[in-house]
């Protein structure tokens, strides 16, 4: 009994001591983290040099100073901010991720093969420039107008000032079309004078992500890319797929003149033959690869890059079909593996040599097949998504082929994404089907642990033991039970930080470090252009109406059971808006016999009203806006539309 009392007393003393401890200062690297990263360095051949030779091969020029600014002078891109990526990895960075970031930080204009060039290291994505018979054919003009403009300036100064004779968007993600307005004026892009080639379904899918779901996805993208985290050995070091997203930038969009259908015949653009490989439903819902027979070069788009990709991104997107993904790569391998001297993609760096090309494609094909087949094998044995993520491991080739390591998408979370693709979010356990919301669940957890002080001690004990997954869970319950608990927030930030420092995936590191930043500093102001004027202007009216309907808040609607006739005089378009008690339903092309109200204007003026760059009263007085019927109905309809902003809480309630 005496020994029991003594042990209990000692435990109470230790718990009390832990409760009174201050959390470690930001940037602290614990012994457990340093040892975990040291083990990675021992397990992988990090000194393998061929990737470094490929990442620097053919460099012709660099943007002077490496800094790109917007019209206001704000920095959009700073290549010099990654100058610290030298030598061996510090203890605060997974050494495998450090290696990948050093490769991605190489920047400049590179020759892939005579006639094909790439701009790399000035955006998260890569812009490819192909010499046509009379001008430049541009593939994937980056995320931002500013980065694309600076890149084209470097191209013209280095390779010659030629007209743009073709534009290709390989897929429907914003970092592959957002800079298109740098290539030509909007009216030229809209005129059809320059062929703009994209995969089938491109327009609908691009708008689905960036307009319909843009606000929520944009907020979470800040975590995926670590947008608020400083670039340093204890901060953001890259994303694995590229270094970062541009900030303080403008995005744009142009409607394709041709959407390439599955099985389409080869297409000649300015004297260059393009043979397309359909990859819809793989890395993006709308995507293609292409082969250039005159150059013996295969563009793998974002279907195969220098990293294992995301099956479901941290920003949120539609879960991807890994079976179809592997088959798309196999189709390219079978058709062009023996014909290609080089394979280049929309991220990272090319791979040269016929045998290397075939190995690269084979390993990527097998990577996506592995994650698909092994997830289903384990699921069909009764394992849940979380259990599969822990157990799945990695294919044998990932131990030596760094292009298939999980720098962007990990085997852990991609297995969960495959599970979701087939089975949905529920793991089959009834207790998880209708759980309490996080704040209510957390209050109950904290109470079950004996209150906030005891829960904090439990979390600190786990932190000291290097069990950061458990300490983060405990501290997170404390924060969601009481968002004013500053000690819990500081400890949660410290716990997240260690998980970030150990992560091999750039995305995981960014998620944890961005979370730590927000716990310590609050929610940052957004600095990314998700769906600004340059995008909205190019959105077809049916898609724009769907986006407005997705913001309709029935609780704000004061004039239900009414109808509004929209007429866009410049486009000869007509839309009937049916305002119900619960739904705003748009009908394109419908002419209402007796609308409650009508709004007659141009699409450009309407865009300005949505973006709040045009004053409605001034537009009315100038004649740019006309009303018929009851204008109060139109005001009520606009008043019922939510205006969400990317500043909502994520790591706190």
N, C-alpha and C positions, 0 to 999 in steps of 0.2 A: 504493500500500500504506500509506504514511504517513497519508494522509487517511482510509482505512478504519479504521486503528487509532484515530485521534483521534475519529472519529464513534462507534465502538464504546465507547471509554472514556467519552465524554460520556453515551451511553445508560446505561451502567452506573452512572455518578454520579447521573443523574436517577432511575433505578430505586431505587438505594440511598436517595436522599433521600426518595422517596415511601414506601418501606417504613418509614422512621422517623417519618413524620408522624403527628401526632395527628388523628383525625377532627374535623370541625367541631362546634361545640357545638350541642345541640338548638335548633331554631328558626332556624338560619342559612338565609338565602335567597341562593342563588347568583346570579351575574349571568345565567347561562343561564336560570334559572327566572324571574327578573324580566323578562327580555326576551321569553320565551315568553308570559307573561301579558299583557304590554303589547301584543303582536301581537293577542291575542284581543280586547282592548278596541278596537282599531282596525278589526277585521273585523265586529263585530256592532253593531246599533243599540241599545246598552244603555240609552239614555236614553228609549226608548219608554215612555210613561206609562200606557197603558190598563190594563195588568195591575195597577199600583199603585192605580188608581182602583177596579178590581174587587175587589182583595184587602182594601180597607178599607170598601167600600160597605156601608151598612146596619148598622154596628156599634151595638149597643144598650147593652152593658155588658161589664165585664171582671171576672175574679176578683180581689178585692182583694189586692194584693201580688204576684199572679201565681205564688204558690208553693203546691203541693199536697203534703201530707205523709201518711204512713201512720199507723196506730194507735200505732206506737212513736215517732213524731216524725221519722222519716227522710224526707228529701226524695224525693218520687216525681217531681215535675215542677217546674221553675223557669223560668218564662217570662223572668225578668229576666236569666238567664244568657246570653241572646243580645242584650243591650243594646248590645254593641259593634258590631252590624251597622248602622253608620251611615256615610254619606258614600261616597266611592269606595273600591274594593277596594284593600287593601294588596298589596304584591308577593307575599305568602305565600299568596294565594288567587286562583284563576282568577276574573276579574271577572264572567264569565257565571254561575258558581256563586254568587258573592257577591250578585248581583242576585236570583237565585232564593231564596236563604236569607233575604234581607231581606223578600221577599214572604211566605214561609212563616212567618216569625216574628211576623207580625201576629196578635194573639190577642184572643179575646173571643167574645161571643154576637152573631151577625149575623142580620139579617132578609134572607132570600133574596127573598121576595115575601110579601105579607100571608098569614099562616097557615103559612109554611115558614121555619124558622130553622136555623142551624147553629152548633155550638160548634167553633171552630177555634183551633189554636195551643196546646192543652193536652195533646196526645198526638200521635203520628205521624199518626193518622187523624182523620177528621172525624165528629162525631155530628150527625145531622139530626133535627130535632124538627118534627113535622107536627101541626097543630091538628086534631083530630077533632071529632066532634059532641059528645062528652062528656069527652074527655081527650086526652092526648098519645100520639101514635104515634112510637116511637123507631126510627130507622134507624141501625144499626151503633153499638152502645154502647161504642166505643173498645176499647183494649187492656187497661186496668186497672180494677179495681173502684174504686180511689181517684180516678182521673181522671174516670170516669163519674159517681161520686157528687158530686164537686165541681161538675161540669158541670150536673147536674140541680138542685143547690142554686141555682146561678146562674139556671137556667131558671125555677124556681119563684118566686124572688125578683123576677125581672124580668117574667115573662109570666103568672104565676099558678100556684097550686098545684092541679093537676088530676091525676086518677088516670092510670096507664099503661093504655092500652086496646089497645095493639098493639106488637109488636116485630118488626122485620125485620132479618135478617142477609143482606146482599147477596151474600156469598160466604164461602168456607171458611177464610179466613186469620184468625189469632188476634187481630189488631188491629181486628177488626170484630165480635167477640162477647165478648172477654175481660172486659169490664166489666159484663156483663149482670146479675150478682148485685147491682149497685147499684140496679137498677130494681125489684126485688121479692125477697122471701125465697126461698130455694131450694125450699121446699115449695110456695110459690105458683107459681113458675115450672114446677115439675114437675106441678102439678095440672091444667094446661090451661085455667085460668081466664082467662089472658091469651093471646090468639093469638100464637104465635111462628112467623113465616113465613120460610122459607129455600129456596134452590134445591135441586132434586133432587140427591141424592148428598152433601148437605152434611155429614151426621154422619160418614159413612165418611171423607170427605176431610179434615175438620177433625182427626179422630183420627189419620189417617195421618201428617200432618205433625207434630203436636204431641205425640203419644204414641209412635207406632211409631218415628219418626225424630227425636224431639224433642231428645235429648241432643246428637247430632252437629250437627243443624241449629241448635240454640241456641248452641252454641259458636262456630260460624261466623257467626252473626248478630251476635256481638260485633264482628266485623270489618266487616260490612256497615254497621252503625250507629255504629261508633266508640265503643262503650260505655265504654271505659276512658280515652278521650282527653279532655283538658280542653277546655272550650268557649272558644275564643279565636281570634284571627286566625291563630295558628300551630297551632291544634288543630281540633276538630270544629266545623264551621259549619252543619251540616245534612245531610240525606240526599237532597235534591231532591224527594222525595215528601212530606216533612214534615220536622220538625227532628230528632226523636230518638225512641227508644223510652222509655217510662217505666221507672224503676228502683225497686228496693225495693218492688215492687208485688205485688198478688194478681191472679191471673187466674181466670176462671170460665167455665162453659159451661152452656147449657141446651138440652135436646133440643127441636127444633122440633115444633110441633103439626101443621104442614103443610109438606111439601116440594113446592114448585111444580114441576109437570112441564112438559116442553116442550109448547107449544101450549095451555097452560091458559087458561081463560076469565078475564075480568077478575074481580077480587075486591074486595068492599067491606069495609073495616075501619073501624069506628066512623064510618060515614058517608062515608068517603073512598074513591074508586074507584082501584084500582091495576091498570094494564094492564102485564103482564110481557113482557119481551123476553129469551128464553133466551140466555145467553152461556156455557154450559158448555163447558169446554175452551179458554177464551180466557185471560184473566189468571189465573183459578183453575179447577181442575177442576169446581167447582160454583159457578155465579155467575148472577145475573140483573141486568138493568136494569129500570126501570119508568117508566111515564108516568102523570102525575096530570092527567086531563083538566079537573078543576075548577080547577086552578091553571095550566094550560098550561105545565107544568114537566116536564122529563125528568131522571131520575136516571141518570147514566151509570156509577154504581157505581165500580169501579176499572178499567173497560174503557177509559175515556178520561179522563185527568186532566190536570194542568198540567205533565206531563213525558212524554217517551218512557219507557215502562215497561221492566221486565225480562222478557226471554223465558226466561232462566234466572238465578235470583237468586244472589248471592254466598253466601248462607246455604245454598244447595242446595235444590232442589225438582224436581218433574217439569218437564221442558222443555215449553214451551207451544206450542200450534198457532197460528202467526201467520196462516195462511190462514183458519182458522176465526175468529180474532180480528178480522181485517179484515171478514169477512162479518157478524159480529155487529154491528159498528159500522154497517155499511151497512144492515142490517135496521132499526136504530133510526133512521138518517138517513132512509130511505125512508118509514117509518111515521110518524115524528114530527118530522122536520126542519122541515116547513112549519107545524106546530102548536105549536111550543115557543117561548115567550118567554124561557126561561132553561134552561140545562143546568147541573146541579150534580152533583158526584161525592163519593166517599168520601175524597178527599184534595184538597189545594190549595183553590182558590176557584172560584166559579161564573163562567159567561159569560152575559151578558145580550144581548138583541136577536135577533130572528129570523134575520137574515142572519149575525150573528156565531156563532149556534148552528150553523147549517149549515156555515159555514167551519170551525169547530172540529171538528165530526164528520167532515167531508170530509178534512181534513188528517190526523186520527188514523187514519181508515180507510186512507188512502193510505200512511201511515208504516208500518203493519204489513204492508201489501201490498208495499211497497218492500223491506223487509228480507227478506221471504219470497221474492219473485220474483228479486231480484238475487243472493241467496245461491245459489239453485238454478241460476240462469244461469251463475254463475261456477263452481259445483261441476261442472256438466255440461260445462264447458270444461276440467276437470281440476284446478282449484285446490283446495287444502286449506283447512281451517277457518282456520288462522292466516293464510294468504295472503289469504283472502277478507276477514277482519277488517281487514287493512291496506288493502285496495283499495276496499272498498265505498262509502266516502264517506257522503253523506247526501242526502236528497231536497231539491229546490230550496226547498220551503216552509219547511224547518228554518232557513234563513238569516234569516227574518224572523218566523216563528211560534215564539216561545220555548216554547210548550206541547209542541212536538215535538222539543225539544232533549234531548240525552242526560244529564239530571241524575240520573236513577235507573238507567236502563238505557242503555248506549251502543250506537252502531251497530257498534262493533268487537266487543264481546262478545256482542251479540245475534245478529250474523251467525254467530258460532261456535255459538250455541245452536240456531239453525235448522239448521245443518249437523249438529249432534248429534241433533236431532229426527228427521232423515231417515236419517242414516248412522251414528250411534253415535259413540263416542269416538275411534275409530281413524281416522287421516288417510290410510290406504292405503299408507303407507311401511312396508315390513316391519321396518326397524330400530326402528320405534316400537311394534311389536306386543308385544314381550316384553322391554322395557327392564329394566335393573337397578333395584332400589329406590333412592330418592334418595341414601341414605347411601353405598351402594356405587358408584353412578354418580359421585357427587361426589368420592370418593377417587381414582377413576381420572382425572377431569378435572384435579384439582389436581396429580396426579403428571405428567400429560401437559404441564402448563404449567411444569413444572420445580420443583415443590414449593410450599409454602405462601407463602414469602417472595416468590417471583417472581409467583405468582398474585395476591397482595395488591397488588403494584406495578402489575400489569396493570389490576386493578380501580380503583385510585386514578387511574391515567392516564385511564381512561374517565370517571371521575367528574369530573375536572378539565376534560375536554373537553365536559361536559354530556351525555354518553351514559349516562344513568342506567339505561336498560333493560339495557345490557350490563354496566355496573358492578354492578347488582343481581344479575345472573346469576352473575358471577364471585364476588362476595362470598358469595352464597348457597351456591355449591359449597364454599367454604372453611368455612362454618358447618356444613354437613351432613357434611363430611369430618371436622371436629373441632369439636364443639359447645363446647369449652372455649377456643376461640380468641377471646378477648375483643376484640382489635383488629378482627378480621373482623366480629364482631357489631356493633361500633360503626359501622364503615364501612357495613355493610349497612343499619343503621338510618338513617344519614345519606342514603344513596342512595334508600331508600324514601321518606324525608321529601320530597325534591325532587320525586319523581313525584307524591306526594300534593298538594303545593302547586300543581302544574301542572294537576291533573285538573279537568275541567269537571263530571264526575259526582260528586255527594256521596258515593255509594257507593264509588267508586274512591279518593277522598281518604281516606275512613274506613278502607278496607282497608289502605292504605299507612301511614297514621299509627298505626293500631292495631298493625300489625306492628312499626313502629319503637318504639312504647311497650313492647311485650312483649320485644323484643330488649334494651331498656335496663333494664326493671324486672321482668321475669318475667311469668308468667301471672296475671291478676287473678282474684279471687274472683267467681263469677257473681252478678249482682244482678237477674236476670230470672226470673220464675215461668213456666216452660215447661209443666209438667204437674203442678201441685200439687194440693192437696186440692179446690179449687174446680173443677178440670177433671176429675179422676179420678172424683169422685162422679157426674158427669153422663155418663161414658163408658158406653155400653151394654156389657153383659157379654161378648157375642161379640168386640167390639173390644178389650176389656181382656184377654181370654184370648190374643188374637193378639199383643198387646203383650208379655205375659209370655213367650210362646213365642219371641219375637224376642230375648229375653235369656237363653235357655237355652244354657249352656256345656257341651258334652258332656264336656270334660276335667274338669269339677267334679262330674259326676254319679257318685254312688256306689251308686245302686240302680236300674240300668237294667232294662228289661223288666218294669216294674211299672205299675199303674194306680191312679189316685186319683179317687174320686167326690166332686165338690164339690156341695153342696146349699145354696142360699141361701133360707132359710126366709121372708124378708120379701118376696121377689120370685117365689116359686114357680118358681125356676130350678134346672136341673140341668146339670152339665157333667162329662163324662168326660175325664180327662187321661191320655193314653197316653205314658208315659215310656219312650222307646226309647234305644238306645245313642247315637243322633246327633240325635234330634228329640224335642221335646215337642209332641205333637199334641192340641189341644183339640177335643172334639166336643160342641157345644151340644145339649142335650136328650137325650143318650144316657144310659140307665140301665144300669149295669154289673151283671151277675149276681153276680160274685164279685170286687169290687175288692180290691186289696191293702190299701187303706186308704180311709177316708172322712173328710171334713171337713164338719161341719154348722154353719153360722153364718149371720149376716146379711151382705148385701153391704156394709153400712156398716162392720161389723167387719173384713171382708176387706180393704176399702179401707185401713183403719187399719193393718193388718198390712203391706200393701205400702208405705205411706207411712212406716212405722215410727213412727207416733204412738200405737200400741196395743201394749202388752206382751203377747206370746202367753201367758205363764204366768198373768198376771192375768186375761186374757180366759177362759182355761180354768177357772180357779178360780171365776170369777163365773158360769159357765154360758153365757157369750156364745159360747163356742167348744166344740164337742164333736168327739171323735175316735172312730172305729170301726176295728177292724183294727189294722194295724201303724203307729203314729204316726211311727216312724222313717223310713218312706217319704216322708211329707209333709215332714219336716224335711230329708231329703236332696234333695227336689225344690226346696224353697225355697233350699237351700244351693247348688244348681246354677245359680241365676239371677244373672247379673252385675248389679252395681249401679254403672253408669257415672256419672261426674261430668263436668261441663263445665270441667275444668281440664287437659285433655290438651294437649300441645304441638302447635303448628301451624307456627310459623316457625323452630323448631329441631327436631331429631330427637326 
